[in-house]
Structures are given as structure tokens and as C-alpha cells.
Amino acid sequence: MTDNVVRAEEVVEYLRQRLSAEGLSATFEFPLYEHPCGVDVEFPAGGGPHLEISAAFAEVRVLDPVDFGLSLTDLGDYVVMLARGVPPKDALKVLQGKDRRARWWRRR
């Protein structure tokens, strides 16, 4: 098993725990490639992002609907919002707004 697959399994377990804590669920499927490791997320109501996870990078690449990277914590927030039915673009705007507030706070 490659380092990428091990990291992907850790990320998926984190996402399962985050969703479970909120009373939500999703199915995670690993396509056949491992460099980086792909993970398809499917929600009970349908839809879900595709993730690319590499042991070489801290951020997880999200392909939904555009290509962007998220920290593990932000990815958990993003997946929870999607599972609740928030459109991907709106969920991303929430995360981008959160980052701006954090940067503003650090400048003071």
C-alpha cells in the first residue's frame, strides 16, 4: 500500500467521524489509481465531490465544481455543508470568508 493510499484512508476516516458527529453520512469509494489517491464521495441524496489526496501535500485537492485545495479541517467543514445540502459554490464562499476573518484577526 502506498503512502498516498494510507493518507487517503486517514482523511476518509476523519470525514466519516465529522459526518457521524453531525448525524450525517456518505459513501467513500477509491478509484483504481493511487498517485495521487482519488476518493469519490457520494451522499445519500446524490452528488458529492471527488478528492485527490497525496502524502506529499497537507492540503487535499477538491474537484467540485472547480479545482481547489483545502486543509483537513476546512475539508471537514466543506463536506459537512455539502451533506446538509449547501451548494458547492456557497460552501466554498463560507470557507473563503472564514479565512479572511482569520487573517484580519492575525494582523492586529
Chimera marker file (.cmm) of the C-alpha trace (Angstrom):
<marker_set name="trace">
<marker id="1" x="0.000" y="0.000" z="0.000" r="1" g="1" b="0" radius="0.5"/>
<marker id="2" x="1.423" y="3.400" z="-0.942" r="1" g="1" b="0" radius="0.5"/>
<marker id="3" x="1.761" y="6.402" z="1.344" r="1" g="1" b="0" radius="0.5"/>
<marker id="4" x="-0.926" y="8.141" z="-0.721" r="1" g="1" b="0" radius="0.5"/>
<marker id="5" x="-3.459" y="5.386" z="-0.016" r="1" g="1" b="0" radius="0.5"/>
<marker id="6" x="-2.618" y="5.391" z="3.699" r="1" g="1" b="0" radius="0.5"/>
<marker id="7" x="-3.101" y="9.179" z="3.824" r="1" g="1" b="0" radius="0.5"/>
<marker id="8" x="-6.376" y="8.861" z="1.883" r="1" g="1" b="0" radius="0.5"/>
<marker id="9" x="-7.671" y="6.288" z="4.368" r="1" g="1" b="0" radius="0.5"/>
<marker id="10" x="-6.806" y="8.655" z="7.237" r="1" g="1" b="0" radius="0.5"/>
<marker id="11" x="-8.636" y="11.539" z="5.528" r="1" g="1" b="0" radius="0.5"/>
<marker id="12" x="-11.688" y="9.360" z="4.825" r="1" g="1" b="0" radius="0.5"/>
<marker id="13" x="-11.798" y="8.194" z="8.446" r="1" g="1" b="0" radius="0.5"/>
<marker id="14" x="-11.651" y="11.826" z="9.607" r="1" g="1" b="0" radius="0.5"/>
<marker id="15" x="-14.505" y="12.747" z="7.251" r="1" g="1" b="0" radius="0.5"/>
<marker id="16" x="-16.588" y="9.775" z="8.432" r="1" g="1" b="0" radius="0.5"/>
<marker id="17" x="-16.147" y="10.886" z="12.040" r="1" g="1" b="0" radius="0.5"/>
<marker id="18" x="-17.056" y="14.508" z="11.208" r="1" g="1" b="0" radius="0.5"/>
<marker id="19" x="-20.197" y="13.421" z="9.351" r="1" g="1" b="0" radius="0.5"/>
<marker id="20" x="-21.183" y="10.941" z="12.058" r="1" g="1" b="0" radius="0.5"/>
<marker id="21" x="-20.836" y="13.612" z="14.758" r="1" g="1" b="0" radius="0.5"/>
<marker id="22" x="-23.375" y="15.700" z="12.804" r="1" g="1" b="0" radius="0.5"/>
<marker id="23" x="-25.739" y="12.758" z="12.227" r="1" g="1" b="0" radius="0.5"/>
<marker id="24" x="-24.840" y="12.673" z="8.507" r="1" g="1" b="0" radius="0.5"/>
<marker id="25" x="-23.347" y="10.021" z="6.264" r="1" g="1" b="0" radius="0.5"/>
<marker id="26" x="-21.625" y="9.482" z="2.936" r="1" g="1" b="0" radius="0.5"/>
<marker id="27" x="-20.139" y="6.662" z="0.914" r="1" g="1" b="0" radius="0.5"/>
<marker id="28" x="-16.452" y="6.845" z="0.033" r="1" g="1" b="0" radius="0.5"/>
<marker id="29" x="-15.083" y="4.962" z="-2.986" r="1" g="1" b="0" radius="0.5"/>
<marker id="30" x="-11.460" y="4.625" z="-4.017" r="1" g="1" b="0" radius="0.5"/>
<marker id="31" x="-10.960" y="4.548" z="-7.815" r="1" g="1" b="0" radius="0.5"/>
<marker id="32" x="-8.157" y="2.377" z="-9.122" r="1" g="1" b="0" radius="0.5"/>
<marker id="33" x="-5.364" y="4.951" z="-9.278" r="1" g="1" b="0" radius="0.5"/>
<marker id="34" x="-3.040" y="5.756" z="-6.376" r="1" g="1" b="0" radius="0.5"/>
<marker id="35" x="-0.793" y="8.655" z="-7.486" r="1" g="1" b="0" radius="0.5"/>
<marker id="36" x="-2.391" y="10.784" z="-6.035" r="1" g="1" b="0" radius="0.5"/>
<marker id="37" x="-5.085" y="8.652" z="-4.482" r="1" g="1" b="0" radius="0.5"/>
<marker id="38" x="-8.578" y="9.532" z="-5.696" r="1" g="1" b="0" radius="0.5"/>
<marker id="39" x="-11.646" y="9.332" z="-3.475" r="1" g="1" b="0" radius="0.5"/>
<marker id="40" x="-15.226" y="9.739" z="-4.694" r="1" g="1" b="0" radius="0.5"/>
<marker id="41" x="-17.670" y="10.999" z="-2.060" r="1" g="1" b="0" radius="0.5"/>
<marker id="42" x="-21.349" y="10.142" z="-2.555" r="1" g="1" b="0" radius="0.5"/>
<marker id="43" x="-24.125" y="11.489" z="-0.329" r="1" g="1" b="0" radius="0.5"/>
<marker id="44" x="-27.410" y="9.606" z="0.267" r="1" g="1" b="0" radius="0.5"/>
<marker id="45" x="-29.301" y="12.337" z="-1.642" r="1" g="1" b="0" radius="0.5"/>
<marker id="46" x="-26.836" y="12.042" z="-4.542" r="1" g="1" b="0" radius="0.5"/>
<marker id="47" x="-23.856" y="14.023" z="-5.673" r="1" g="1" b="0" radius="0.5"/>
<marker id="48" x="-20.588" y="14.644" z="-3.929" r="1" g="1" b="0" radius="0.5"/>
<marker id="49" x="-17.056" y="15.823" z="-4.634" r="1" g="1" b="0" radius="0.5"/>
<marker id="50" x="-14.068" y="13.955" z="-5.988" r="1" g="1" b="0" radius="0.5"/>
<marker id="51" x="-10.947" y="14.281" z="-3.828" r="1" g="1" b="0" radius="0.5"/>
<marker id="52" x="-7.313" y="13.763" z="-4.742" r="1" g="1" b="0" radius="0.5"/>
<marker id="53" x="-5.111" y="13.018" z="-1.756" r="1" g="1" b="0" radius="0.5"/>
<marker id="54" x="-1.337" y="12.873" z="-1.704" r="1" g="1" b="0" radius="0.5"/>
<marker id="55" x="1.006" y="12.116" z="1.162" r="1" g="1" b="0" radius="0.5"/>
<marker id="56" x="3.304" y="14.829" z="-0.235" r="1" g="1" b="0" radius="0.5"/>
<marker id="57" x="0.841" y="17.689" z="0.414" r="1" g="1" b="0" radius="0.5"/>
<marker id="58" x="-1.012" y="18.793" z="3.551" r="1" g="1" b="0" radius="0.5"/>
<marker id="59" x="-3.961" y="20.135" z="1.549" r="1" g="1" b="0" radius="0.5"/>
<marker id="60" x="-6.495" y="17.884" z="-0.135" r="1" g="1" b="0" radius="0.5"/>
<marker id="61" x="-7.363" y="18.700" z="-3.747" r="1" g="1" b="0" radius="0.5"/>
<marker id="62" x="-11.111" y="19.012" z="-4.310" r="1" g="1" b="0" radius="0.5"/>
<marker id="63" x="-12.615" y="18.743" z="-7.807" r="1" g="1" b="0" radius="0.5"/>
<marker id="64" x="-16.104" y="20.152" z="-7.188" r="1" g="1" b="0" radius="0.5"/>
<marker id="65" x="-17.157" y="22.136" z="-9.326" r="1" g="1" b="0" radius="0.5"/>
<marker id="66" x="-13.754" y="23.759" z="-9.736" r="1" g="1" b="0" radius="0.5"/>
<marker id="67" x="-10.290" y="22.625" z="-8.689" r="1" g="1" b="0" radius="0.5"/>
<marker id="68" x="-9.097" y="23.911" z="-5.281" r="1" g="1" b="0" radius="0.5"/>
<marker id="69" x="-7.165" y="22.761" z="-2.203" r="1" g="1" b="0" radius="0.5"/>
<marker id="70" x="-8.379" y="22.652" z="1.403" r="1" g="1" b="0" radius="0.5"/>
<marker id="71" x="-6.794" y="21.916" z="4.750" r="1" g="1" b="0" radius="0.5"/>
<marker id="72" x="-8.156" y="18.843" z="6.509" r="1" g="1" b="0" radius="0.5"/>
<marker id="73" x="-10.230" y="20.949" z="8.923" r="1" g="1" b="0" radius="0.5"/>
<marker id="74" x="-11.721" y="23.056" z="6.121" r="1" g="1" b="0" radius="0.5"/>
<marker id="75" x="-12.368" y="19.904" z="4.097" r="1" g="1" b="0" radius="0.5"/>
<marker id="76" x="-14.370" y="18.503" z="7.012" r="1" g="1" b="0" radius="0.5"/>
<marker id="77" x="-16.420" y="21.708" z="7.200" r="1" g="1" b="0" radius="0.5"/>
<marker id="78" x="-16.924" y="21.663" z="3.420" r="1" g="1" b="0" radius="0.5"/>
<marker id="79" x="-18.103" y="18.039" z="3.307" r="1" g="1" b="0" radius="0.5"/>
<marker id="80" x="-20.497" y="18.600" z="6.238" r="1" g="1" b="0" radius="0.5"/>
<marker id="81" x="-22.001" y="21.623" z="4.450" r="1" g="1" b="0" radius="0.5"/>
<marker id="82" x="-22.420" y="19.621" z="1.243" r="1" g="1" b="0" radius="0.5"/>
<marker id="83" x="-24.041" y="16.750" z="3.137" r="1" g="1" b="0" radius="0.5"/>
<marker id="84" x="-26.543" y="19.252" z="4.546" r="1" g="1" b="0" radius="0.5"/>
<marker id="85" x="-27.458" y="20.325" z="1.017" r="1" g="1" b="0" radius="0.5"/>
<marker id="86" x="-25.439" y="23.538" z="0.714" r="1" g="1" b="0" radius="0.5"/>
<marker id="87" x="-24.401" y="24.076" z="-2.940" r="1" g="1" b="0" radius="0.5"/>
<marker id="88" x="-20.632" y="23.658" z="-3.510" r="1" g="1" b="0" radius="0.5"/>
<marker id="89" x="-20.059" y="27.293" z="-4.535" r="1" g="1" b="0" radius="0.5"/>
<marker id="90" x="-21.858" y="28.578" z="-1.415" r="1" g="1" b="0" radius="0.5"/>
<marker id="91" x="-19.902" y="26.224" z="0.855" r="1" g="1" b="0" radius="0.5"/>
<marker id="92" x="-16.641" y="27.422" z="-0.684" r="1" g="1" b="0" radius="0.5"/>
<marker id="93" x="-17.667" y="31.076" z="-0.159" r="1" g="1" b="0" radius="0.5"/>
<marker id="94" x="-18.277" y="30.353" z="3.537" r="1" g="1" b="0" radius="0.5"/>
<marker id="95" x="-14.786" y="28.866" z="3.858" r="1" g="1" b="0" radius="0.5"/>
<marker id="96" x="-13.181" y="31.743" z="1.956" r="1" g="1" b="0" radius="0.5"/>
<marker id="97" x="-14.946" y="34.239" z="4.245" r="1" g="1" b="0" radius="0.5"/>
<marker id="98" x="-13.714" y="32.328" z="7.287" r="1" g="1" b="0" radius="0.5"/>
<marker id="99" x="-10.122" y="32.555" z="6.041" r="1" g="1" b="0" radius="0.5"/>
<marker id="100" x="-10.396" y="36.335" z="5.538" r="1" g="1" b="0" radius="0.5"/>
<marker id="101" x="-11.647" y="36.827" z="9.085" r="1" g="1" b="0" radius="0.5"/>
<marker id="102" x="-8.783" y="34.701" z="10.419" r="1" g="1" b="0" radius="0.5"/>
<marker id="103" x="-6.189" y="36.746" z="8.504" r="1" g="1" b="0" radius="0.5"/>
<marker id="104" x="-7.733" y="40.001" z="9.719" r="1" g="1" b="0" radius="0.5"/>
<marker id="105" x="-7.524" y="38.798" z="13.314" r="1" g="1" b="0" radius="0.5"/>
<marker id="106" x="-3.833" y="37.829" z="12.984" r="1" g="1" b="0" radius="0.5"/>
<marker id="107" x="-2.861" y="41.288" z="11.682" r="1" g="1" b="0" radius="0.5"/>
<marker id="108" x="-3.908" y="43.029" z="14.886" r="1" g="1" b="0" radius="0.5"/>
<link id1="1" id2="2" r="1" g="1" b="0" radius="0.2"/>
<link id1="2" id2="3" r="1" g="1" b="0" radius="0.2"/>
<link id1="3" id2="4" r="1" g="1" b="0" radius="0.2"/>
<link id1="4" id2="5" r="1" g="1" b="0" radius="0.2"/>
<link id1="5" id2="6" r="1" g="1" b="0" radius="0.2"/>
<link id1="6" id2="7" r="1" g="1" b="0" radius="0.2"/>
<link id1="7" id2="8" r="1" g="1" b="0" radius="0.2"/>
<link id1="8" id2="9" r="1" g="1" b="0" radius="0.2"/>
<link id1="9" id2="10" r="1" g="1" b="0" radius="0.2"/>
<link id1="10" id2="11" r="1" g="1" b="0" radius="0.2"/>
<link id1="11" id2="12" r="1" g="1" b="0" radius="0.2"/>
<link id1="12" id2="13" r="1" g="1" b="0" radius="0.2"/>
<link id1="13" id2="14" r="1" g="1" b="0" radius="0.2"/>
<link id1="14" id2="15" r="1" g="1" b="0" radius="0.2"/>
<link id1="15" id2="16" r="1" g="1" b="0" radius="0.2"/>
<link id1="16" id2="17" r="1" g="1" b="0" radius="0.2"/>
<link id1="17" id2="18" r="1" g="1" b="0" radius="0.2"/>
<link id1="18" id2="19" r="1" g="1" b="0" radius="0.2"/>
<link id1="19" id2="20" r="1" g="1" b="0" radius="0.2"/>
<link id1="20" id2="21" r="1" g="1" b="0" radius="0.2"/>
<link id1="21" id2="22" r="1" g="1" b="0" radius="0.2"/>
<link id1="22" id2="23" r="1" g="1" b="0" radius="0.2"/>
<link id1="23" id2="24" r="1" g="1" b="0" radius="0.2"/>
<link id1="24" id2="25" r="1" g="1" b="0" radius="0.2"/>
<link id1="25" id2="26" r="1" g="1" b="0" radius="0.2"/>
<link id1="26" id2="27" r="1" g="1" b="0" radius="0.2"/>
<link id1="27" id2="28" r="1" g="1" b="0" radius="0.2"/>
<link id1="28" id2="29" r="1" g="1" b="0" radius="0.2"/>
<link id1="29" id2="30" r="1" g="1" b="0" radius="0.2"/>
<link id1="30" id2="31" r="1" g="1" b="0" radius="0.2"/>
<link id1="31" id2="32" r="1" g="1" b="0" radius="0.2"/>
<link id1="32" id2="33" r="1" g="1" b="0" radius="0.2"/>
<link id1="33" id2="34" r="1" g="1" b="0" radius="0.2"/>
<link id1="34" id2="35" r="1" g="1" b="0" radius="0.2"/>
<link id1="35" id2="36" r="1" g="1" b="0" radius="0.2"/>
<link id1="36" id2="37" r="1" g="1" b="0" radius="0.2"/>
<link id1="37" id2="38" r="1" g="1" b="0" radius="0.2"/>
<link id1="38" id2="39" r="1" g="1" b="0" radius="0.2"/>
<link id1="39" id2="40" r="1" g="1" b="0" radius="0.2"/>
<link id1="40" id2="41" r="1" g="1" b="0" radius="0.2"/>
<link id1="41" id2="42" r="1" g="1" b="0" radius="0.2"/>
<link id1="42" id2="43" r="1" g="1" b="0" radius="0.2"/>
<link id1="43" id2="44" r="1" g="1" b="0" radius="0.2"/>
<link id1="44" id2="45" r="1" g="1" b="0" radius="0.2"/>
<link id1="45" id2="46" r="1" g="1" b="0" radius="0.2"/>
<link id1="46" id2="47" r="1" g="1" b="0" radius="0.2"/>
<link id1="47" id2="48" r="1" g="1" b="0" radius="0.2"/>
<link id1="48" id2="49" r="1" g="1" b="0" radius="0.2"/>
<link id1="49" id2="50" r="1" g="1" b="0" radius="0.2"/>
<link id1="50" id2="51" r="1" g="1" b="0" radius="0.2"/>
<link id1="51" id2="52" r="1" g="1" b="0" radius="0.2"/>
<link id1="52" id2="53" r="1" g="1" b="0" radius="0.2"/>
<link id1="53" id2="54" r="1" g="1" b="0" radius="0.2"/>
<link id1="54" id2="55" r="1" g="1" b="0" radius="0.2"/>
<link id1="55" id2="56" r="1" g="1" b="0" radius="0.2"/>
<link id1="56" id2="57" r="1" g="1" b="0" radius="0.2"/>
<link id1="57" id2="58" r="1" g="1" b="0" radius="0.2"/>
<link id1="58" id2="59" r="1" g="1" b="0" radius="0.2"/>
<link id1="59" id2="60" r="1" g="1" b="0" radius="0.2"/>
<link id1="60" id2="61" r="1" g="1" b="0" radius="0.2"/>
<link id1="61" id2="62" r="1" g="1" b="0" radius="0.2"/>
<link id1="62" id2="63" r="1" g="1" b="0" radius="0.2"/>
<link id1="63" id2="64" r="1" g="1" b="0" radius="0.2"/>
<link id1="64" id2="65" r="1" g="1" b="0" radius="0.2"/>
<link id1="65" id2="66" r="1" g="1" b="0" radius="0.2"/>
<link id1="66" id2="67" r="1" g="1" b="0" radius="0.2"/>
<link id1="67" id2="68" r="1" g="1" b="0" radius="0.2"/>
<link id1="68" id2="69" r="1" g="1" b="0" radius="0.2"/>
<link id1="69" id2="70" r="1" g="1" b="0" radius="0.2"/>
<link id1="70" id2="71" r="1" g="1" b="0" radius="0.2"/>
<link id1="71" id2="72" r="1" g="1" b="0" radius="0.2"/>
<link id1="72" id2="73" r="1" g="1" b="0" radius="0.2"/>
<link id1="73" id2="74" r="1" g="1" b="0" radius="0.2"/>
<link id1="74" id2="75" r="1" g="1" b="0" radius="0.2"/>
<link id1="75" id2="76" r="1" g="1" b="0" radius="0.2"/>
<link id1="76" id2="77" r="1" g="1" b="0" radius="0.2"/>
<link id1="77" id2="78" r="1" g="1" b="0" radius="0.2"/>
<link id1="78" id2="79" r="1" g="1" b="0" radius="0.2"/>
<link id1="79" id2="80" r="1" g="1" b="0" radius="0.2"/>
<link id1="80" id2="81" r="1" g="1" b="0" radius="0.2"/>
<link id1="81" id2="82" r="1" g="1" b="0" radius="0.2"/>
<link id1="82" id2="83" r="1" g="1" b="0" radius="0.2"/>
<link id1="83" id2="84" r="1" g="1" b="0" radius="0.2"/>
<link id1="84" id2="85" r="1" g="1" b="0" radius="0.2"/>
<link id1="85" id2="86" r="1" g="1" b="0" radius="0.2"/>
<link id1="86" id2="87" r="1" g="1" b="0" radius="0.2"/>
<link id1="87" id2="88" r="1" g="1" b="0" radius="0.2"/>
<link id1="88" id2="89" r="1" g="1" b="0" radius="0.2"/>
<link id1="89" id2="90" r="1" g="1" b="0" radius="0.2"/>
<link id1="90" id2="91" r="1" g="1" b="0" radius="0.2"/>
<link id1="91" id2="92" r="1" g="1" b="0" radius="0.2"/>
<link id1="92" id2="93" r="1" g="1" b="0" radius="0.2"/>
<link id1="93" id2="94" r="1" g="1" b="0" radius="0.2"/>
<link id1="94" id2="95" r="1" g="1" b="0" radius="0.2"/>
<link id1="95" id2="96" r="1" g="1" b="0" radius="0.2"/>
<link id1="96" id2="97" r="1" g="1" b="0" radius="0.2"/>
<link id1="97" id2="98" r="1" g="1" b="0" radius="0.2"/>
<link id1="98" id2="99" r="1" g="1" b="0" radius="0.2"/>
<link id1="99" id2="100" r="1" g="1" b="0" radius="0.2"/>
<link id1="100" id2="101" r="1" g="1" b="0" radius="0.2"/>
<link id1="101" id2="102" r="1" g="1" b="0" radius="0.2"/>
<link id1="102" id2="103" r="1" g="1" b="0" radius="0.2"/>
<link id1="103" id2="104" r="1" g="1" b="0" radius="0.2"/>
<link id1="104" id2="105" r="1" g="1" b="0" radius="0.2"/>
<link id1="105" id2="106" r="1" g="1" b="0" radius="0.2"/>
<link id1="106" id2="107" r="1" g="1" b="0" radius="0.2"/>
<link id1="107" id2="108" r="1" g="1" b="0" radius="0.2"/>
</marker_set>
